């Protein structure tokens, strides 16, 4: 069982990852990956395509996608015939995503960013440099913090059971 301080450190690690240039999903998953035997490099690779609302399609927020990945690592079923395990995992995902939506207003990247419709990245798209100006115009660091905190709270509550 992790202490409150250790959970807070993981939340801060997620924010630090984002501020170091990693995507929202990468940042959240990497902050907790070691708990599941997944090294940080592999966690960042797995989460790499989920930035910008999945490949910059502005769909589901990358930080929220990170919650889904972590729940799968935490309680995902490993046998195809385990319908109860699958349902239990889906229930946790639904509960945590409902919390995220309540806290952040949406699960959709475009809505969180206030973008009309979904801006698909052109094939030639190069990610924006992470500058002080970039961070000023994006609420993403706060969404990464929120997602990491929601998952940390889930772990805390799970440990109490």
N, C-alpha and C positions, 0 to 999 in steps of 0.2 A: 504494500500500500504506500502510495506517495503522499508526502506531506503537502500542505497548502503551499508552502514556499517552493517545493519542487514543481508543483503544477504551474504556479505563477512563472517560474523560470522557463518552462516549456512554452507558455504563452508568449513571453518576451522573446524567446528564441525564434518563434514563428515570425514575429514582427521584424526582428533583426534580419532574418533570412530575406524577407521581402525588401527591406531597405538596402540589402546588399545586391539587389537586382534579380532575385528569383521571383518566379510567378507566384500568384496567390496560392494555388494548389500545392506547388512544390514547397512553399514556405510552411504551410500547415502540416502536410504529411511528414516532411523531414523532421519537424520538431518532436514528433512522437514515434518515429519509425523504429528506433532502437528497442522500444517496448515489445515489438513484434518480431525481433530478429532480422530486421531489414536495415541495411546500412544506409546512411544518409545520402550517399551518391546514388544508389539505386532508387531510393525514394524520390529524389529530385528528377531522375530520368523518367520514372513512372508518371510523375505529375506534370512533366514538361508540356505535354500537349493540351493541358486543360486551361492554360492561361487565356486571358481575354474572353472568358466565357466559352471555353472550349475552342481552341484554335483561332481565337479572336473572332469567333462568330457571334459573340455577345449573347450567348445563351445562358446556361446555368453558370453562376459565379464560380470561379475557380476555387475560392476559399470554401465554398459550400461543397464543391466536388471533393475537396480534401476531407471534409467531414465524412462523406459517403465512403471514401477509400479507407479511412481509419476505422469506421464501423465494420467494414468488411474484414479488415485485419483483426479486429477485436472479437467479432462474434459471427462472422460469415460461415455458412455451412460448407463442408468440404465433400459431402456425398450428395450426388445428384438426386437421390431418392429421399433426402432429409427435408421433407416439406415443412415440418414444424420448425426446423432450424432456419430455413429460408424465410418463413413467415416471421419468426422472432427477429431476425436481422432487419427485415423490411420495417417492422414496427419501430425498432430503434432509429433507423434512418428517418422514418416519417416524423417521429417525435422530435429529433434533433433539428430537422429541417423546418418544422413548424416553429420551433424556438428561434431559429435563425431568421425566418421570415417575420416573425413578430418583432424581433429586435432591430431588423434592418429594412423592413418595408417590402422586400422582394427577395427572391432567389435568383432573379434574372440579371445578368451583368448589365445589359443595356438599360434596364430600368434603374438599377442602382447608380449608374453613371449619368442618367438623365439623357440618354441618347434615343432619338426617335427611331423606332424600328431596330433592326440588327445590322450593324455595319460589318459586312464580311471583308476580311483582309484580302487585298489582291495578291496574286501569286508572287508578285515582286516585293511584298511587304517586308520591311525590316523593322524590328521592334524599336520603339522609341527609346532614346537614351534615358537612363534614370538620373535625372537632374533634380535640383531643388524645385525647379518650376514644374516638372512632371509630378512630383509628389504633392505639390500644392493644389493641382487640378484634379487629383484622384482621391476618392475616399477609400481606396483599396487597403491601405495599411490598417485602417480601423476595421475593415471587414475581415482581414486576416486575423486581427486580434480577437474579434468577436467569434469567429469560427473556432479558433484555438481554445478560447475560453469555454465555449459551449462543449467542446469535446473534453476538456479538462474537468468541467463540472460533471459530465456524464461519468468519467472515470471515478471521480470522487463519490458520486452517488452509488455507483456499482460496488465500490469497495465497502460501503456501509451495509450492503445486503448480506 
